[in-house]
Amino acid sequence: MQNRWRQRPEGSTWGDFGEDDQIGRMNLLTPELRRKAALEIQEGRVFCLSLPLDYPGGSVLAHFRKPPRLVYEPRGNAFNFNYELSGVSGCFCDVVSDEGVTIYSQYSTQWDGLGHIGQEFDVMGDGKTAKVYYNGFRAGEHIIGPGELGVNKGAHRLGIENLAATAVQGRGVLVDLERAYGRERQAIGYDLLMRAMEAQKVEVELGDFFCINTGFAELVLSMNKQPDGSILSNSCAVLDGRDEKLLQWVTDSGVVAICADNFAVEAYPARPGEGDRYPGLPLHNHCLFKLGVHLAELWNFSELARWLANNDRSRFFLTAPPLRLPGAVGSPVTPVATV
């Protein structure tokens, strides 16, 4: 650890879970907490919390991410899709279909891995900054990009496969900001968040997945893969990542992840910070870089939120493992809520 860093960011958890830790506060989710989370299953009803993975459509939300594309492999003089196996010895009537897929890991319903957001930080205390990620893992050494030396590109540390290996099951707790504040664009700081949670009797405990419904995902679905950027950028609640009281609440709450139905969880672009240099995504910086709290975006909580409100509940059992894809810094996911 001393070879990677000698000083850690103020308020971070670097080293708290071990010098080689790659899952951050997911370490808090013990077998006992999972057992208690399973007690939230009272009816056995399930809710799929994923958008279809070809939503939002186009590249309006993030111009560098593109919709998934199915690809088909040639087989003989045809393709391995609707392919007749009658020409294969012993096969007379079988037809086979197969495909591949090119997919951006954070295009639709997704997990952000801890290798998604880092920062330039003076980890050695010598006045020189380096590009580093959670727990001091370094760009160019542990997380290698296409423009850097090294044959094997990708996240050799902090890859999303580390989160997948935890199985990602526990108690989800949902606050419905759409029910509290409608679909008008509004930056939600600590005070407004606490007001909504108190009104809805939402309580968060150590090891919980903190889930946020704003109505954004349902709005995206209504646009039928033709998203209107001007409408989306001016609709629905977003967390105010510049609110220090809100960031401190995330620290104190003990949540292992924040899962939202919107793009980026927080307001982006964020309002200006203090000084000449500050994080452009302050909540991402606080959670992914400092605390090891995973973030999730573009989940679809609309149906679940209505059911919970109608049944005077805010808690459920959550299962949401990402793809166990070594080297990736994010992943599509199909989360499931069981109530």
N, C-alpha and C positions, 0 to 999 in steps of 0.2 A: 504493500500500500504506500509506503514511504517513497517508493520509486515512482509512483504515479502522482501522488500529491502529499504536500506537507501542511497545507492549510485548506480548509474546506469553506464553501460559501456560508455566510452567516445564516443560521436557522435551518441548515440542511441536515439530512440524516446520513450523510456519507459515512461509511464505516460502522454505523450503528448495528447493521445486520451482518457484519463480516466484511473483510477487505475485498472479497471477490463477489459480493452480492450483486445479483443482476435482476432482482424482482422487486426491490424496494419495500414499500409498506404492504405489499401482498404477503410478506412474511407474518403480518399480524393475524392473518386469516387462519386460525388454528382448527384442527379437527373438532374441537368442542364448539367453536363458533359456527362451523358448518352444520353440526348436529342441531344447534339451536335454530339456525336458519331454516332447516327442514321442517321445523314445527309451524312455519308459516303456511305450509301446504295443508289446507283445510278442506278444499273441495276437489282437488285434483284437476282443476281447469288450467289450460295452458294458453299463453299468448305469445305469438311470434313477434318479436320486437325489431325485426329487420325490414328495411325497404327491399323491394326487388333490386338486385345489385346492378341493374342497368339504369337506376335512378340516381341522381336527379336528371340525367340526360344532358348531352352536350358537355361543354367545359366552362360554363358560366361561373360556377362557384369557385373553381380553381382551374385556370387556363392550362396548367401544366399536367393535369390529370384528365384522362380520356376514358370514355365508356368501355366496358369490356367487349372483347371481340372473340367470337368463336372461330376456330380454325380447324380445317379438315385435312387429314393426311392422305396423300395418294396411296392407292393400293392396286397394283397392276395397272390396267388402263382405265380405272375408275377411282373412286374415293372410298375410304373405310366408313361409309355412311350409307345406309340402305344397301349394303353390300351383300350380294348373294354368295353363300358359302357352298353352293351346289357343286362348284368346281373343285372343292377340296375333298380328298379321299375320305369316304365314309360319311360325308355330309350331303343331304339331298334337298332340304327345304329351309334351312336356317338363313335368316337375314340379320346382319349385325350393323349397329351404328355406334360410332365413337367420335369424340372430338377433343380438341385442346382448347385452351382459353388464354388469351392475353388480358390480364386484369391489373389495373393500378390498385395497389393494396389499400389506399385510402380514398378511393373514389366515392364509395357509398357508405353503408353502415359499416363501421370500422372500429378497431382499436388503434390507438397511438402507442407504440412501444417506447421504452425509455431511451432508445437510440434515435428518436425522432427529433428532439430539440435539445441542443447543447448551448454552450456559451463560451465566449473568450474570457478566460479567468486566470488569474495569477495563482496557479495551484502550488507552485514551489516556493512562493513567498519571496521571490528574487526580483520582483518588479517586471517580470516578463509574462505576458499572457500567452496562453495556449488554447486551442480549440478542444474543449473537453465536454463530456457528457456525465450523466449521473455516476456517482462514485469514482469520478476521476478518470474514466476510460477515455482514451484519446482518439481524436480524429487522425487518420493516416496511419495509425498503429493498430487500434482495436476496431475502428469503424472506418473502412477504406472505401473511398469513392472512385469513380471511373477515371478521374484526372490525376490520381495519385499512384505512387509506386506500389508494386505488389500485384501478384497474379490474381489472388482470390478477393474479389470485391465483396462489399457488404459488411454487415455488422457481425464481427467475430465475437464481440461481447455485446450484451444488451439486445440481442436479437429477439424477435417476437416469440421464437420457440421457447424461450424461458418462461414467458407468461403462459403459453399453452400447456407446458408441463405441470403447472399448478392445477390444471383442470378448470379453474375459474368458476367456482360455485360458492354461493354464499347468500347473504340476505341483501336484497335490494330494498331501498327506501326511496319513495318518490314524492317530490314536491311538484305540484302542478301550477307553474307560473302562468300558464294560459288561463286557468280558472281564476287566479288571483288578479291578473293584470291585463287580460285580453291579448289580442295579437298586435297591439301597437308596439313599435320599436321602443324599447326601454332598457337602459343599462341598470342592472340589478346589483347593487352593492349589499353590504352586510345588513343594513337596517331593513331594506325592502325584502331581502331573503328571509330574515328572521320573522318579519311581519307575516309573510305568506306561510311559513312553517308553523308558526303559532296558531294561525287561523285554521290550518288544516290538521293540527295536532300531530305534526311530523316530528319524530325524535330520531336522532342519529346517534349511533353508538360505535365503539371501536370495532373495526373490521367490516363495516358496512360498505356497500356500493351505493353511493349517493346519486340518485337519478333525477333528471330534470325534464319535465314536459313543458314545451313552450307553444306547441301547435305548428312549429316550423316544418316538421316532417310531413304532417298532413297537408300543409300548404304545398310542399314540393310535389306530393302525389297528385294533387288536384291539377297540376300544370302538365301532366301527361308527357313527361320527358321533353318538354319545351319550356324550361325554366325562364322566368322573367327576372333578370338580375336586379333591376331597379326596384321591383316589388319585394323580392326576398331580402335585399340589403336594408330595407326600411320596415321590416315586419318582425314581430315577435321579440320576446325578452332575450337578453344575453347577459352573462355575468360580467361585472365590471372588474376586470383584472387589475386595475390600478388602485382599487380600494384596499388599503392595507389591513383594515379590520376584517374584510372578507378573506384575505390571504391568511391572516392569523387564525381565523376560524377553521380554515382547511387544515392548518397545522394542528390545532388543538382537537379537532373532531375525531381524529383517528381513522377517517375513511380510507379505504384502500384504492378507490377509484371514483372518478366523477364521470357519469355517463349522461349525455344530453342528446336531445333530438335535433339539435341545430348544427350549423357549420361552425366549427372551432370552439364551441362551448362558451367562449368569451367574446367580447366585442372586438372585431378586427376590421379595420385598423383600430387599435386602442387609442384612447385620448393620450396626449403627450405626457411623458413622465418628467421627472426632475433631473436637472443637470444636462450635460451634453450627450451622455451615453446611457441608454436604458433599454431594457428588453422590449421588443416590439410586440411580443406575446407574453405579457407578464404572468398570466395564470399558467400557461404552458411552462414557462420558465420556473415558476414556483413549484409546480407539481412534478413535472417530468425531470427537470434538471436538479432541483434541490431535494425534494421530498421522496422521489420515487413513487409518486401517486400516478397511476395510469389514467389516461383520459380516453373517452370514447365519444364518437360523434355520429350524427345522423341516424340514431336509433329511432324507432317509431313507437312511442309510448301512448299514442292517442286512445286506442281501444282499451288498453290496460288502465289508463288514467281515469277513464269514464267508469270502468267497473269498480275500481278502488273507491272512487268518490261515492258511488251508489251503495257501496257496502261498508262505508265508514272505515276504510282501511287505508294504510299507506305503505304496508310492507308486503313482501313476497319473496319467494325463493327464486334465485337467479342462476342460470347456467349460461355461460358465454365464453367458451374457449375460442381463441383465435386459431388460424391455421398453424400447424406446427412446421413452419417453413423457416429453416435455418438461414440466418443472414438478413432477413427482412426486418424493417423498422416499424412496420405497421401491418395490419391484416384485415381483410373482410371478416365479418362475423355474422352469425345468425343467432342472436340472443333469444333465450326462452325464459319467460316468467311463468312460474307455477304458483297458483293461489289456493 
